Amino acid sequence: MKILVVEDERDLNNIITKYLKKNNFGVDSCYNGEEALDYVALTTYDLIILDVMMPKMNGHEFLCEIRKKNIKTPVIMLTAKDTLEDKITGLDYGADDYIVKPFEFEELFARIRALIRRSYGNTTSELVLDDLIINTTNKSVARAGIDIDLTGKEYEVLEYLIQNKGRIVTREQIQASVWDYDYMGASNIIDVVIKNIRKKIDLGDSKTLIHTKRGVGYVAKEDK
């Protein structure tokens, strides 16, 4: 899952970014609304964490701009103002949630999970494909009751595929969703990661769950 953090307080921006990366999210970050417009023009995000008071273009102005462009990415607004008027303004412009500074990271994380679940049409923290179960709260993976140990990037790629089960996703879409905007690694990194995931989740004679669509990308679905 890919998140954009837009916060002009650099220390807070860095702390939020590090916390999200530690919890296996792909993260880009910037410091004002004008920069953020450039990011959303080039990358699709699962969620945006947006400060209200920023230089150049504040959070409300940025939010108004992306909603005009029909960008429906869920947005959590950060504000130091715990006033009803401020919250109403953000919600009217298209914010999905509000959190007041200072906040506990556990609460922010819970709100992120809830909005991402809602955006993918999920009602619980579990993603299920055949006998494979992903718990998006504790980032655990099990198949046929057997726990599977994945690296951070392996987990992110698998979660993205299962969130989009039944749909073919390209390598470019996977990379955009999981890796940072400025990633400059090996060109075959997606294939390598998926090969490693298959080795771990394909237990014995179990069904294949990740299928290659040659020349296009990958799709997660039951092998019937």
C-alpha positions as a Markdown table, in Angstrom:
| # | Residue | x | y | z |
|---|---|---|---|---|
| 1 | Met | 0.0 | 0.0 | 0.0 |
| 2 | Lys | 1.3 | 3.4 | -1.0 |
| 3 | Ile | 0.8 | 6.6 | 1.1 |
| 4 | Leu | 1.7 | 10.2 | 0.5 |
| 5 | Val | 2.6 | 12.3 | 3.6 |
| 6 | Val | 2.2 | 16.0 | 3.1 |
| 7 | Glu | 3.4 | 17.9 | 6.2 |
| 8 | Asp | 5.6 | 21.0 | 6.4 |
| 9 | Glu | 7.0 | 20.2 | 9.9 |
| 10 | Arg | 10.0 | 18.3 | 8.8 |
| 11 | Asp | 10.6 | 16.4 | 12.0 |
| 12 | Leu | 7.0 | 15.3 | 12.2 |
| 13 | Asn | 7.0 | 14.4 | 8.5 |
| 14 | Asn | 10.1 | 12.3 | 9.0 |
| 15 | Ile | 8.6 | 10.5 | 12.1 |
| 16 | Ile | 5.4 | 9.7 | 10.3 |
| 17 | Thr | 7.3 | 8.5 | 7.2 |
| 18 | Lys | 9.6 | 6.2 | 9.3 |
| 19 | Tyr | 6.7 | 4.8 | 11.3 |
| 20 | Leu | 4.7 | 3.9 | 8.1 |
| 21 | Lys | 7.7 | 2.3 | 6.5 |
| 22 | Lys | 8.4 | 0.3 | 9.6 |
| 23 | Asn | 4.8 | -1.0 | 9.3 |
| 24 | Asn | 5.4 | -2.1 | 5.6 |
| 25 | Phe | 3.8 | 0.8 | 3.8 |
| 26 | Gly | 5.4 | 2.4 | 0.7 |
| 27 | Val | 5.7 | 6.1 | 1.4 |
| 28 | Asp | 6.5 | 9.3 | -0.4 |
| 29 | Ser | 6.7 | 12.6 | 1.4 |
| 30 | Cys | 6.7 | 16.3 | 0.6 |
| 31 | Tyr | 6.3 | 19.6 | 2.5 |
| 32 | Asn | 3.6 | 21.7 | 0.8 |
| 33 | Gly | 0.6 | 21.4 | -1.4 |
| 34 | Glu | 2.3 | 22.5 | -4.6 |
| 35 | Glu | 4.8 | 19.7 | -4.3 |
| 36 | Ala | 2.0 | 17.3 | -3.5 |
| 37 | Leu | 0.2 | 18.1 | -6.7 |
| 38 | Asp | 3.3 | 17.0 | -8.6 |
| 39 | Tyr | 3.3 | 13.7 | -6.8 |
| 40 | Val | -0.3 | 12.9 | -7.3 |
| 41 | Ala | 0.0 | 13.8 | -11.0 |
| 42 | Leu | 2.6 | 11.0 | -11.4 |
| 43 | Thr | 1.7 | 8.4 | -8.9 |
| 44 | Thr | -1.5 | 6.7 | -7.6 |
| 45 | Tyr | -1.7 | 6.5 | -3.8 |
| 46 | Asp | -3.9 | 4.4 | -1.5 |
| 47 | Leu | -4.1 | 7.2 | 1.0 |
| 48 | Ile | -2.9 | 10.8 | 1.6 |
| 49 | Ile | -2.0 | 12.2 | 5.0 |
| 50 | Leu | -2.4 | 15.9 | 4.7 |
| 51 | Asp | -1.5 | 18.8 | 7.0 |
| 52 | Val | -3.8 | 21.8 | 6.9 |
| 53 | Met | -1.5 | 24.7 | 7.6 |
| 54 | Met | 1.4 | 24.7 | 5.0 |
| 55 | Pro | 3.2 | 27.3 | 2.9 |
| 56 | Lys | 2.6 | 27.9 | -0.8 |
| 57 | Met | -0.6 | 25.9 | -0.9 |
| 58 | Asn | -2.4 | 24.8 | 2.3 |
| 59 | Gly | -4.1 | 21.5 | 2.8 |
| 60 | His | -7.6 | 22.7 | 2.1 |
| 61 | Glu | -6.5 | 24.3 | -1.2 |
| 62 | Phe | -4.6 | 21.1 | -2.2 |
| 63 | Leu | -7.6 | 19.0 | -1.3 |
| 64 | Cys | -10.0 | 21.2 | -3.3 |
| 65 | Glu | -7.6 | 20.9 | -6.4 |
| 66 | Ile | -7.4 | 17.1 | -6.4 |
| 67 | Arg | -11.1 | 16.7 | -5.9 |
| 68 | Lys | -11.7 | 19.0 | -8.8 |
| 69 | Lys | -9.5 | 16.6 | -10.9 |
| 70 | Asn | -11.7 | 13.7 | -9.7 |
| 71 | Ile | -8.9 | 12.2 | -7.7 |
| 72 | Lys | -10.7 | 10.1 | -5.1 |
| 73 | Thr | -7.8 | 9.0 | -3.0 |
| 74 | Pro | -8.8 | 8.8 | 0.7 |
| 75 | Val | -7.4 | 11.8 | 2.8 |
| 76 | Ile | -6.7 | 12.0 | 6.5 |
| 77 | Met | -6.2 | 15.7 | 7.5 |
| 78 | Leu | -3.8 | 16.7 | 10.3 |
| 79 | Thr | -4.6 | 19.8 | 12.2 |
| 80 | Ala | -3.5 | 21.7 | 15.3 |
| 81 | Lys | -7.0 | 23.3 | 15.5 |
| 82 | Asp | -9.6 | 21.2 | 17.3 |
| 83 | Thr | -12.5 | 23.3 | 16.1 |
| 84 | Leu | -15.8 | 22.2 | 14.6 |
| 85 | Glu | -15.5 | 24.9 | 11.8 |
| 86 | Asp | -12.1 | 23.7 | 10.7 |
| 87 | Lys | -13.3 | 20.1 | 10.5 |
| 88 | Ile | -16.4 | 21.0 | 8.6 |
| 89 | Thr | -14.3 | 22.9 | 6.1 |
| 90 | Gly | -12.0 | 20.0 | 5.4 |
| 91 | Leu | -14.9 | 17.5 | 5.2 |
| 92 | Asp | -16.8 | 19.8 | 2.8 |
| 93 | Tyr | -13.7 | 20.0 | 0.6 |
| 94 | Gly | -13.5 | 16.2 | 0.5 |
| 95 | Ala | -11.5 | 14.9 | 3.4 |
| 96 | Asp | -12.3 | 11.4 | 4.7 |
| 97 | Asp | -11.1 | 11.8 | 8.2 |
| 98 | Tyr | -9.5 | 14.2 | 10.6 |
| 99 | Ile | -6.9 | 13.8 | 13.4 |
| 100 | Val | -5.8 | 16.5 | 15.8 |
| 101 | Lys | -2.2 | 17.1 | 16.7 |
| 102 | Pro | -0.6 | 15.9 | 18.9 |
| 103 | Phe | -1.8 | 12.3 | 18.2 |
| 104 | Glu | -0.9 | 8.8 | 19.1 |
| 105 | Phe | 0.5 | 6.8 | 16.2 |
| 106 | Glu | -1.6 | 3.8 | 17.1 |
| 107 | Glu | -4.7 | 5.9 | 16.4 |
| 108 | Leu | -3.3 | 7.2 | 13.1 |
| 109 | Phe | -2.4 | 3.7 | 12.0 |
| 110 | Ala | -5.9 | 2.4 | 12.9 |
| 111 | Arg | -7.6 | 5.2 | 10.9 |
| 112 | Ile | -5.3 | 4.4 | 7.9 |
| 113 | Arg | -6.2 | 0.8 | 8.0 |
| 114 | Ala | -9.9 | 1.6 | 8.2 |
| 115 | Leu | -9.9 | 4.0 | 5.2 |
| 116 | Ile | -7.8 | 1.6 | 3.1 |
| 117 | Arg | -10.1 | -1.3 | 3.9 |
| 118 | Arg | -13.1 | 0.9 | 2.9 |
| 119 | Ser | -11.5 | 2.0 | -0.3 |
| 120 | Tyr | -11.0 | -1.6 | -1.4 |
| 121 | Gly | -14.5 | -2.7 | -0.3 |
| 122 | Asn | -13.3 | -4.7 | 2.7 |
| 123 | Thr | -15.2 | -4.8 | 6.0 |
| 124 | Thr | -12.6 | -6.6 | 8.1 |
| 125 | Ser | -8.8 | -6.6 | 8.5 |
| 126 | Glu | -8.5 | -10.0 | 6.8 |
| 127 | Leu | -7.8 | -10.5 | 3.1 |
| 128 | Val | -8.7 | -14.0 | 1.9 |
| 129 | Leu | -7.8 | -15.9 | -1.3 |
| 130 | Asp | -8.6 | -19.6 | -1.1 |
| 131 | Asp | -6.7 | -20.9 | 2.0 |
| 132 | Leu | -4.4 | -17.9 | 2.1 |
| 133 | Ile | -5.2 | -15.3 | 4.8 |
| 134 | Ile | -3.5 | -11.9 | 5.3 |
| 135 | Asn | -4.2 | -9.9 | 8.5 |
| 136 | Thr | -3.6 | -6.3 | 7.6 |
| 137 | Thr | -3.6 | -5.2 | 11.2 |
| 138 | Asn | -0.6 | -7.2 | 12.4 |
| 139 | Lys | 0.8 | -7.8 | 8.8 |
| 140 | Ser | 0.7 | -11.6 | 9.2 |
| 141 | Val | 0.3 | -14.2 | 6.5 |
| 142 | Ala | -0.9 | -17.8 | 6.8 |
| 143 | Arg | -1.8 | -20.5 | 4.4 |
| 144 | Ala | -3.8 | -23.6 | 5.4 |
| 145 | Gly | -3.2 | -22.6 | 9.0 |
| 146 | Ile | 0.6 | -22.4 | 8.5 |
| 147 | Asp | 2.3 | -19.1 | 9.3 |
| 148 | Ile | 4.4 | -17.7 | 6.5 |
| 149 | Asp | 7.4 | -15.4 | 7.1 |
| 150 | Leu | 7.7 | -12.7 | 4.5 |
| 151 | Thr | 10.1 | -9.8 | 4.2 |
| 152 | Gly | 8.6 | -6.3 | 4.3 |
| 153 | Lys | 8.6 | -5.9 | 0.5 |
| 154 | Glu | 7.3 | -9.4 | -0.1 |
| 155 | Tyr | 4.4 | -8.7 | 2.3 |
| 156 | Glu | 3.6 | -5.3 | 0.5 |
| 157 | Val | 3.6 | -6.9 | -2.9 |
| 158 | Leu | 1.4 | -9.9 | -1.8 |
| 159 | Glu | -1.0 | -7.6 | 0.0 |
| 160 | Tyr | -1.3 | -5.4 | -3.2 |
| 161 | Leu | -2.0 | -8.4 | -5.3 |
| 162 | Ile | -4.6 | -9.8 | -3.0 |
| 163 | Gln | -6.3 | -6.4 | -2.6 |
| 164 | Asn | -6.6 | -6.5 | -6.4 |
| 165 | Lys | -7.4 | -10.2 | -6.7 |
| 166 | Gly | -8.9 | -11.2 | -10.0 |
| 167 | Arg | -7.5 | -8.1 | -11.7 |
| 168 | Ile | -4.3 | -8.1 | -13.8 |
| 169 | Val | -1.8 | -5.6 | -12.4 |
| 170 | Thr | 1.3 | -4.6 | -14.4 |
| 171 | Arg | 4.8 | -4.5 | -13.0 |
| 172 | Glu | 4.7 | -0.7 | -13.2 |
| 173 | Gln | 1.5 | -0.6 | -11.0 |
| 174 | Ile | 3.1 | -2.9 | -8.4 |
| 175 | Gln | 6.3 | -0.8 | -8.3 |
| 176 | Ala | 4.3 | 2.5 | -8.1 |
| 177 | Ser | 2.2 | 1.0 | -5.2 |
| 178 | Val | 5.0 | -0.5 | -3.2 |
| 179 | Trp | 8.3 | 1.4 | -3.8 |
| 180 | Asp | 9.2 | 5.0 | -3.1 |
| 181 | Tyr | 8.8 | 7.6 | -5.9 |
| 182 | Asp | 12.5 | 7.9 | -6.4 |
| 183 | Tyr | 13.4 | 4.2 | -6.4 |
| 184 | Met | 16.2 | 3.4 | -8.8 |
| 185 | Gly | 16.8 | -0.3 | -8.1 |
| 186 | Ala | 17.1 | -3.3 | -10.4 |
| 187 | Ser | 14.6 | -3.5 | -13.3 |
| 188 | Asn | 13.7 | -7.1 | -12.5 |
| 189 | Ile | 13.0 | -6.5 | -8.8 |
| 190 | Ile | 9.2 | -7.2 | -9.2 |
| 191 | Asp | 9.9 | -10.6 | -10.8 |
| 192 | Val | 12.4 | -11.5 | -8.1 |
| 193 | Val | 10.1 | -10.6 | -5.2 |
| 194 | Ile | 7.2 | -12.5 | -6.7 |
| 195 | Lys | 9.4 | -15.5 | -7.3 |
| 196 | Asn | 10.3 | -15.5 | -3.6 |
| 197 | Ile | 6.7 | -15.0 | -2.5 |
| 198 | Arg | 5.6 | -18.1 | -4.6 |
| 199 | Lys | 8.3 | -20.2 | -3.0 |
| 200 | Lys | 7.0 | -19.3 | 0.4 |
| 201 | Ile | 3.2 | -19.5 | -0.2 |
| 202 | Asp | 3.0 | -22.5 | -2.6 |
| 203 | Leu | 3.1 | -25.3 | 0.0 |
| 204 | Gly | 3.5 | -28.8 | -1.3 |
| 205 | Asp | 0.7 | -29.5 | -3.8 |
| 206 | Ser | -1.4 | -26.4 | -2.9 |
| 207 | Lys | -3.0 | -24.4 | -5.6 |
| 208 | Thr | -1.1 | -21.7 | -7.4 |
| 209 | Leu | -2.4 | -18.3 | -6.4 |
| 210 | Ile | -0.2 | -15.8 | -8.2 |
| 211 | His | -0.3 | -16.2 | -12.0 |
| 212 | Thr | 1.9 | -14.6 | -14.6 |
| 213 | Lys | 0.2 | -12.9 | -17.6 |
| 214 | Arg | 3.1 | -13.0 | -20.0 |
| 215 | Gly | 3.9 | -9.5 | -21.4 |
| 216 | Val | 1.4 | -7.8 | -19.1 |
| 217 | Gly | 1.9 | -8.5 | -15.4 |
| 218 | Tyr | 0.5 | -10.7 | -12.6 |
| 219 | Val | -2.9 | -11.7 | -11.2 |
| 220 | Ala | -3.8 | -13.2 | -7.9 |
| 221 | Lys | -6.6 | -15.7 | -8.2 |
| 222 | Glu | -7.5 | -19.3 | -7.4 |
| 223 | Asp | -6.1 | -21.9 | -9.8 |
| 224 | Lys | -9.2 | -23.9 | -10.8 |
